[in-house]
Amino acid sequence: MWNVHQTVLDGGPRTNNFAKGHNHALQGAASCSHPGIELLLETLTFYNTDVELAVQQTLAGMVLVPKRKKLYVDLDKKISNAVAFYGRTDVEMYCRTLGYLSYSRP
């Protein structure tokens, strides 16, 4: 029913779109929707430095744990609980619960 059902049960990401986080980080770093070429290059250079640092730290054996807002940690717990009940409740209630969680804030 859901392409990341097992991933959620295993505590993985709720999305299979790995580029979403990088796109969001780049937008935040640029601080505007449509940067000019100079700001774009400056932002990409700064962002690339951060990515290279993370790669070097990982290669050196450091375990990098991304910081997550409490809001999303709580939402992940609620979604994991709902997903764990799949098969123990009717499909309509399951879908309503996930729909509610998709549009609510913890």
Secondary structure, DSSP 8 states (H G I E B T S, - for coil): --TTHHHHHTT--S-S-THHHHHHHHHHHHTSSS--HHHHHHHHHHHHHHHHHHHHHHHTT--------HHHHHHHHHHHHHHHTBTTB-HHHHHHHHHHHHH---
